[in-house]
Amino acid sequence: MMSYTCPKEMLPMVEAALATHGYTLESLFCPRGSGIMMVMMSDRDCNVLLSHNKPDELAQIEVWGAAQAAASDLLETLPLALRKQPPVASGMC
């Protein structure tokens, strides 16, 4: 899994860029009053989760799947202030 952060105001631009490149909206999760927003987008071989918690200034972008390298390349070519996060060791066996 690859992970990025960006200013919350940039999420609509990230979503639009992914849609322009063939990613489709799979689900939207915005429980009333929670301040949490999650958007799941996917391509055939890759999933991208865009999420934001209202009080936070930064949003999170998580990329996983067989084509995560291609999705990551796409994100990194965008003229947006995305910050790649260090990999997190998985606790799974």
C-alpha positions in Angstrom: 0.0 0.0 0.0 1.2 3.5 -0.8 0.0 6.5 1.2 -0.1 10.3 0.7 -1.3 13.3 2.5 -2.5 16.6 1.0 -4.3 19.7 2.0 -8.0 18.8 2.4 -9.0 21.4 -0.3 -7.2 19.3 -2.9 -9.3 16.2 -2.6 -11.8 17.3 -5.3 -8.9 17.8 -7.7 -7.4 14.4 -6.9 -10.8 12.8 -7.4 -11.3 14.6 -10.8 -7.8 13.6 -12.0 -8.4 10.0 -11.1 -11.8 10.1 -12.9 -10.2 11.6 -15.9 -7.8 8.6 -16.0 -10.6 6.0 -15.9 -11.1 5.5 -12.2 -14.7 5.1 -11.1 -16.5 6.0 -7.9 -17.2 2.8 -6.0 -18.5 4.2 -2.7 -19.0 7.4 -0.8 -19.1 7.4 3.0 -20.2 10.5 4.8 -22.1 9.7 8.0 -24.2 12.7 9.1 -22.6 14.7 11.8 -19.4 12.6 12.0 -17.1 15.0 10.1 -15.7 12.0 8.2 -15.7 11.8 4.4 -14.4 8.8 2.5 -14.4 8.2 -1.2 -13.4 4.9 -2.8 -12.4 4.9 -6.4 -11.1 2.0 -8.5 -9.6 1.0 -11.8 -9.5 -2.7 -12.8 -6.4 -3.5 -10.8 -6.1 -0.6 -8.3 -8.1 1.0 -5.5 -7.7 4.5 -4.1 -9.3 5.7 -0.9 -9.6 9.4 -0.3 -10.4 10.4 3.2 -10.7 13.4 5.4 -11.7 14.0 9.0 -13.3 17.5 9.3 -11.1 19.0 12.0 -7.9 17.9 10.3 -6.2 20.2 7.7 -4.7 17.2 5.9 -6.5 14.6 3.9 -5.2 11.0 3.4 -4.9 9.1 0.1 -4.3 5.4 0.2 -3.5 3.3 -2.9 -3.4 -0.5 -3.1 -3.8 -3.3 -5.6 -1.8 -4.8 -8.4 -1.5 -1.5 -10.3 -0.6 0.7 -7.3 2.7 1.7 -8.9 0.8 3.1 -12.0 -1.7 5.0 -9.7 1.1 6.3 -7.6 2.9 7.5 -10.8 -0.3 9.3 -11.8 -0.7 11.0 -8.4 2.9 12.1 -8.4 2.6 13.8 -11.8 -0.2 16.0 -10.7 0.6 19.6 -10.0 -0.7 19.3 -6.5 1.0 19.4 -3.1 0.9 15.6 -2.4 3.3 14.3 0.2 4.2 10.6 0.0 4.2 8.9 3.4 6.8 6.3 4.4 5.6 2.7 4.1 4.0 1.2 7.2 5.1 -2.3 8.2 2.1 -4.6 8.0 1.2 -6.6 11.1 -0.3 -9.3 9.1 1.2 -12.8 8.8 
